[in-house]
Amino acid sequence: MPGEASLTIKVYEALRADLLACRLRPGAALKIVDLAARLAVSPGAIREALSRLTSEGFVIAEPQRGFRAAPISAADLRDLTDVRCEIEVQCLRRSIQLGSIAWEAALVAALHRLSKMPFRAAKDPDRGAEEFAAAHSEFHDALVAACDSAWYLKLRALLYAQSERYRRLSVPLAKYNRDALQEHRDLADAALTRNADLASKLLNKHLRTTTKIILDSGAVELDSRLIISVRRPVRRTAQRPRAK
């Protein structure tokens, strides 16, 4: 029925958003009854949404144990970044080569929208703003929109979504002020001037900077069980020498 299909989509989108924002912690058990109560829907709707998210790699289904949010790890982050850089650069190069005036206009519009979005959530500065996340996705989509390979674009979309959980985690972890907006401006300028080599170099650096922030932060523990624990960096004060 149309109503049931619409409800399933809404549940799927709500859970996917929570997974991307790490409100459902990587590696955590996803209890169907609890999620159904929180979203005020039937357990069946939750189970169907979790099954779909399992096929997309955001959730893991374990026999006799139910579902859990897909874990993350340093090794996974490095591998994901390497593969994403390869695919994203290929999409960008094709887009620069084939992009029309309409593509240029859409890219400029996406950059303008991105520049107007708050980077951090107003009520929780340790989290990225949802408005920025949406505009950020739109900008990166616009960069590669002229790519003529459907399979490259499908792979790119999958890798972007998987990377988004890590990007959200990087927001409170940076030990220096990152001018992300300027990075996007430089990237757009290189694309619009059809400088594919420079654009590729900037995109590669842009993606790897996020990875470096997470790995170098010292605020994320990626243990052998591949379950993440995020905490704010602790400022250590000098200890007085003990009296002998």
Secondary structure, 3 states (H helix, E strand, C coil): CHHHHHHHHHHHHHHHHHHHCCCCCCCCEECHHHHHHHHCCCHHHHHHHHHHHHHCCCEEEECCCEEEECCCCHHHHHHHHHHHHHHHHHHHHHHHHHCCHHHHHHHHHHHHHHHCCCCECCCCCCCECHHHHHHHHHHHHHHCCCCCCHHHHHHHHHHHHHHHHHHHHHCCCCCCCCCHHHHHHHHHHHHHCCCHHHHHHHHHHHHHHHHHHHHHCCCEEECCCCCEEECCCCCCCCCCCCCC
